[in-house]
Amino acid sequence: MRMSSDQEMLDLLKKEVIPALGCTEPIAVALAAAKGRETLGEETGKVHVFVSPNLFKNGMGVGIPGTGMVGLHMAAALGACGGESKYGLEVLKHVRKEHIELAKQKLERNEIEIEIKKHSNPLFVECICYNKNMTHETKVVIQEEHSNISLIERDNRILFQKEAGDLKDSSENINEKLTVDQIINFSITVPIQTLSFLTKAVQMNMAISKEGLEGDYGLKIGKTMLLQSNHDDYHSCLSSYVVALTASAADARMSGCVLPAMSNSGSGNQGINATIPIVVYAQKMHIEEEKMLRSLAMSHLLAIHIKSYLGRLSALCGIVAASTGVAAGLTNLMGGSKEAIVLSMKNLIANLTGMICDGAKPGCALKVASGVNAAYLAARLAIAGNGATENDGIIEEDIENTIKNLANIGSQAMKITDEYILNIMVCK
């Protein structure tokens, strides 16, 4: 069954391209803790959190917005002290200094416990909050999607529970309804006024890019690239300029910047990656806004399509999916045909398949930079009529089969890789 209307495509974009403050794995923990405190109705004492291995991996080393600290312990403490669950992935948007101090005190009192819990869902959080004298407790479960609360209990009494049939990640059946051809056709023909909401993604992700360039965040990749070269030279080297501005946004986001990012498929970095290269290229090449918005829609939808096969969390870095969308969007901006757009996607997949996810941390900005650079190369090659064919590794003539090959490697073949990565991270 294929998506039958433009409105379904638009609804999908609006569902999967949403604001997120901070890395979404620790934010999922903060959200569960915030909901647990709210359900408790009083100040929390101990907070015990169980997370799936993939979520644990992605929460160990990433900055928590506004705190100068990293990790799931701080995320849980801050959610329990000042988070507001009604804001979803922006659960920490109204956290104040006093909340941060209270959270640090909870950590000093060893009131936060994080444990790995093997679960069939790669994205799983179970948060148990106790009151100060341990007479009451709440349980909140999030699974499948970062803001998908599936269970709320108070003192072992179920207050809310989703039916088993409703727990499946809603993105998983996207691959059954969408094709690359449909996405391309939609992106270039849908009435342009319906894509105006994407300007918010432009504003939000360019703002965090600016913050990354002006501040001292993470590895300072974007800032270093610009400062170590003559400014005018960098503007003339468009591909490097595109990489620098995209990486600077990831620098800021992964190191605790208090600005939100417009995410894609539950990932802020994927949203940054799918947005900024398209915007910067269009601006520097003086391409009209309409074509930029159409290319943005194409970039984001293709990333969503590929992630629907991979799942929210996997051993394959999500930047591969997002960069495949970017390659297509850039090719469209460069005036490429449908055939060239598909060829650019094959070029990207032939290049970056195998990029591992070794947790969320400041170094993710390096992978963002590599993804954007590879996307630019893939697009330029496709415009010139050059690219990977079915004779190249996992690439097939049919782009849908190529995507399936990529996803099977990332979600199935790399499972043991995922286990090795986590073992290395927790034992070093």
Summary of the structure (lengths in Angstrom):
residues: 428
radius of gyration: 21.1
end to end distance: 47.7
largest distance: 69.3
contacts: 1670
relative contact order: 0.12
helix: 58%
strand: 12%
